[in-house]
Amino acid sequence: MSEITHFVVVPFDYVDNDIVAGEPVKCPTPADAIERAQGLWKTFGHAGAIAFSRTSDFEIGKFDARHVLRRFGQVPSEY
């Protein structure tokens, strides 16, 4: 079994009075993901951003639920 943990950041923006997810960004470490999420929210002015991890094993088709590392700003509750 070869599990791989992915660290991902998703920015969120206001579009027509709704908050929508932007393009996910892969990061090499959890600290990088948290820092990138904070930067997207605070520096680049997105409505919010979330950093999370997800472990998967493609050989057996196993995909664990995401684990939220940190939320910044406005992030929909389903995230």
Secondary structure per residue as TSV (DSSP state, phi and psi in degrees):
chain	resnum	aa	ss	phi	psi
A	1	M	-	360.0	133.3
A	2	S	-	-127.0	87.0
A	3	E	-	-76.8	142.4
A	4	I	E	-125.9	132.9
A	5	T	E	-103.2	126.1
A	6	H	E	-104.6	139.8
A	7	F	E	-113.4	123.4
A	8	V	E	-132.1	146.0
A	9	V	E	-121.7	136.6
A	10	V	E	-126.8	120.5
A	11	P	E	-84.5	157.7
A	12	F	E	-129.1	142.8
A	13	D	E	-134.3	156.9
A	14	Y	E	-80.4	128.0
A	15	V	E	-138.2	116.4
A	16	D	T	50.4	54.2
A	17	N	T	61.2	25.4
A	18	D	E	-135.2	159.0
A	19	I	E	-105.1	123.2
A	20	V	E	-122.4	150.0
A	21	A	E	-76.6	143.7
A	22	G	-	-95.5	-163.9
A	23	E	-	-72.3	130.6
A	24	P	-	-68.9	148.1
A	25	V	E	-123.7	124.9
A	26	K	E	-81.3	143.6
A	27	C	E	-128.8	153.1
A	28	P	S	-76.9	-26.4
A	29	T	S	-140.3	162.9
A	30	P	H	-63.5	-37.8
A	31	A	H	-63.8	-40.3
A	32	D	H	-64.0	-39.3
A	33	A	H	-64.1	-44.3
A	34	I	H	-64.0	-44.3
A	35	E	H	-63.8	-41.4
A	36	R	H	-65.7	-42.5
A	37	A	H	-61.6	-44.5
A	38	Q	H	-63.5	-40.6
A	39	G	H	-64.6	-41.8
A	40	L	H	-62.3	-37.6
A	41	W	H	-76.9	-53.1
A	42	K	H	-81.4	-42.7
A	43	T	T	-88.5	-43.3
A	44	F	S	-93.8	-3.5
A	45	G	-	78.2	21.3
A	46	H	-	-68.6	157.6
A	47	A	S	-62.6	-31.6
A	48	G	E	-174.3	177.1
A	49	A	E	-159.4	153.6
A	50	I	E	-132.9	139.7
A	51	A	E	-111.7	130.9
A	52	F	E	-146.4	165.3
A	53	S	E	-121.2	156.0
A	54	R	E	-148.5	130.7
A	55	T	E	-101.8	136.8
A	56	S	E	-141.3	156.6
A	57	D	E	-132.4	99.8
A	58	F	T	-67.3	-25.7
A	59	E	T	-63.3	-36.9
A	60	I	T	-110.0	2.6
A	61	G	T	72.6	30.4
A	62	K	E	-95.1	127.5
A	63	F	E	-132.0	108.5
A	64	D	-	-72.7	157.6
A	65	A	-	-63.3	152.7
A	66	R	-	-72.2	150.1
A	67	H	E	-115.4	114.5
A	68	V	E	-71.7	125.0
A	69	L	E	-87.5	-43.3
A	70	R	E	-167.7	145.0
A	71	R	E	-116.2	144.1
A	72	F	E	-133.4	134.0
A	73	G	E	67.9	-144.6
A	74	Q	-	-90.9	112.5
A	75	V	-	-128.7	129.0
A	76	P	-	-56.7	148.2
A	77	S	T	-62.7	-26.9
A	78	E	T	-70.5	-8.8
A	79	Y	-	-98.7	360.0
